[in-house]
């Protein structure tokens, strides 16, 4: 896999030319920014930007006004190669809060192992309705230690209005959900995205995460996608590297929450 070639393809298909990808979502290019606007509870943010030092602050302020006018918190997905080089510092100065850096990792599905090998007593089950989504959220909250109420609403809406855009899977030990993962199919692109993969602590190190990667690789290949893409945490990156994923770049989510940004001193 040619890293530079795949990075250019990723940037073009998944960032610059990103399409509307969810119920009620709107993707638009405004100046040097591509943004996604959806309902409250769904993901809102800037997916791509091409800014210059002279225009960056005005572009940032415009996005704050846009989402603020709708009463929406939002995220600016900053990639390591985005310009200007001090864009992260400018976002900080504008009131954004950075979250932990993630590594954008990609693998050609033809190079990935596709043997779904599970521990004895563990099986995979497709999620097709609200009960399964609730179990996924239960696993997510336990595995990652964070509330996932908004994610629940997003997944329910996606299942109801765009079921072909996503496949969700639970790993179950008896009736107990021990891991949950999903793959999102991006129409018109070579990429399918892996999300979740959270495994409950007592079940880690048994190959369940690897099995779910293989399972989702098969699903992506069946849909005609060439690459799997993951925004990997430090915990999942070593596993993905062993499976054949390569790092393309890094990304840092910068989050703007209107309620947490102090009003200007001269505000009435």
ZIDA-V475092 format. One record per pair of residues at least 24 apart in sequence whose ideal C-beta (glycine too) atoms are under 6 Angstrom apart, sorted by the first residue. I is the first residue (numbers start at 1). J is the second residue. Records with the same first field share a line. If there is no record, write none. Layout:
I: J / J
//
This chain:
1: 108
6: 106
7: 248
13: 189
14: 191
15: 47 / 48
16: 48
18: 47
23: 157 / 161 / 162
33: 59
40: 72
41: 150 / 153
42: 154
44: 72 / 74
45: 74 / 75
46: 76
47: 77
53: 84
56: 84 / 90
60: 94
68: 258
73: 257
74: 256
75: 253 / 255
76: 254
77: 251
78: 252 / 254
79: 249 / 251
80: 249 / 250
81: 249
91: 254
95: 261
96: 254 / 256
97: 255
98: 252 / 254
99: 253
101: 250 / 252
102: 231 / 251
103: 232 / 237 / 247 / 250
104: 248 / 249 / 251
105: 230 / 232 / 240 / 245 / 247
106: 227 / 229 / 248
107: 228 / 244 / 245
109: 217 / 220 / 221 / 228
111: 244
112: 217 / 244
113: 214
114: 214 / 217 / 218
116: 211 / 214 / 215
117: 211
118: 211
119: 206
121: 173
122: 171 / 173
123: 172
124: 169 / 171
125: 170 / 172
127: 168 / 170
135: 170 / 177
136: 180
139: 177 / 180 / 198
140: 198
142: 200
143: 198 / 199 / 200
144: 198
167: 219
171: 208
178: 203
179: 208
181: 212
183: 216 / 219 / 220
185: 223
190: 226 / 227
191: 227 / 229
192: 220 / 225 / 228
193: 229
194: 228 / 230
213: 243
//
